[in-house]
Amino acid sequence: MKMRTFFPAALIILFSIVFSACVRPASGTAESVPTSNATLPNPVSTQSQLMKEIIAGTQTAVALASNDGTPQATSETAATADTVATTDSTAATNTPAATAAPALPTATAGPPPVVTLNYNSSSCGPGLYLCTVSVIKDQSVTMQATNSWLMKGWNITFTMRPNGADESQGIVVGTAVYDTDGSPGFQVTLTIPDALRGFETIIVRLDSDDCSSYYGTDCWGQEYFYNTSAQ
């Protein structure tokens, strides 16, 4: 019985010794741990093709820079600038020039002008002393007068004012001397003053202080006209 028990125990011990000799240790010494400075024995490139193209483009841009660091224009940039300059020049050439509005005559500073009376035998009609012959809008009006009370050598004053304004607001637009015999009528052309341009209806008034002194009462005649060009 004792021999049978000894042999199995001896076999177990023998197998244990054999298997323990074939197993490597799970960890080594401190000298076997690789450090951060370790290098690969055969270095290989880990750079992708896309990164190579980006680097190549950057190197090309640096090569185009001048000595002071200012990038030089490429042929494509220069062509674009020339196109813009040509377009601007063409637009400036094709832009029509603004047409200036014709200048209107302005009143002359100083005393009112002396106007010319063109004597004639025309009349305005029953009960009318003044009537309109023609109008150039905002410029002038030609009036016809039928004389029945003026005498040779009397002074005449012509005024204009907007329709509806009092006669005291009239602007003197001309003076004349009635210098003829026989009491004929006359035509006179008067310039519309700057202040009355744009008014639709304007009143022309004729006065004579010599007549008022002679008769002892006011002597005048007036007529309105539409400030619209008409012949």
Secondary structure, 3 states (H helix, E strand, C coil): CHHHHHHHHHHHHHHHHHHHHHCCCCCCCHHHCCCCCCCCCCCCCCCCHHHHHHHHHHHHHHHHECCCCCECCCHHHHHHHHHHHHHHHHHHHHCCCCCCCCCCCCCCCCCCCECCCEEECCCCCCCCCEEEEEEECCCEEEEEECCCCCCCCEEEEEEEEECCCCHHHCEEEEEEEECCCCCCEEEEEEECCHHHCCCCEEEEEEECHHHHHHHCCCCEEEEEEECCCEC
